Amino acid sequence: MSETERRAGALGWRKASFSVSNGACTEVAVVPGTIMVRDSTNPDGTQLRLAAGAWREFIERIKGA
C-alpha cells in the first residue's frame, strides 16, 4: 500500500460495534493477509500492520479473558 493510498483513505476502515459515541476508538481495515489498526481520533497518524494470524490470536485471547 502506498502512502497516497493510506492518506486517501483507500482502505475500508471499520469501528467496533461497541465504539463510544465521541469517536475515540480503534479502527481496523483488512488488506489481504494483513490487518491494519489505527486510532480513530488520528486517522493520518501511525498505523499498525499485523499479520492476519497474529490478529486472530489477539482476538481469541480477548474473547477468552
Wavefront OBJ file of the C-alpha trace (Angstrom):
o trace
v 0.000 0.000 0.000
v 1.400 3.363 -0.970
v 1.463 6.460 1.215
v -1.000 8.052 -1.205
v -3.472 5.198 -0.777
v -3.115 5.323 3.001
v -3.725 9.064 3.205
v -6.574 8.950 0.703
v -8.445 6.518 2.900
v -8.409 3.791 0.250
v -8.886 1.206 2.984
v -12.318 0.309 4.300
v -11.820 1.276 7.947
v -14.331 -0.151 10.452
v -15.081 0.605 14.084
v -16.262 -1.899 16.655
v -19.994 -2.034 17.258
v -19.274 -1.128 20.898
v -17.446 2.099 19.977
v -18.080 5.118 22.149
v -20.128 7.900 20.596
v -17.345 10.521 20.880
v -15.343 8.731 18.164
v -12.421 7.816 20.431
v -11.902 4.225 19.380
v -9.744 1.885 17.387
v -10.448 1.195 13.723
v -9.367 -1.785 11.642
v -9.019 -2.377 7.914
v -8.352 -5.622 6.089
v -5.624 -5.883 3.472
v -5.060 -9.394 2.048
v -3.171 -11.325 4.743
v -2.854 -8.226 6.926
v -4.919 -6.282 9.437
v -4.309 -2.543 9.762
v -5.133 -0.820 13.070
v -5.342 2.926 13.768
v -6.623 5.434 16.291
v -9.871 6.963 15.011
v -9.000 10.327 16.560
v -5.802 10.497 14.476
v -6.528 8.802 11.127
v -3.408 10.238 9.488
v -1.179 9.077 12.343
v 0.675 5.851 12.895
v -0.981 2.645 11.765
v -0.124 -0.819 12.988
v 0.206 -3.589 10.433
v -0.418 -7.065 11.841
v -0.261 -10.458 10.202
v -3.740 -11.953 9.972
v -2.705 -14.857 12.220
v -1.422 -12.513 14.918
v -4.702 -10.574 14.810
v -6.745 -13.794 15.139
v -4.676 -14.842 18.142
v -5.128 -11.408 19.744
v -8.921 -11.552 19.277
v -9.117 -15.134 20.594
v -7.224 -14.148 23.739
v -9.514 -11.165 24.318
v -12.610 -13.330 23.953
v -11.132 -15.883 26.347
v -10.436 -13.286 29.047
l 1 2 3 4 5 6 7 8 9 10 11 12 13 14 15 16 17 18 19 20 21 22 23 24 25 26 27 28 29 30 31 32 33 34 35 36 37 38 39 40 41 42 43 44 45 46 47 48 49 50 51 52 53 54 55 56 57 58 59 60 61 62 63 64 65
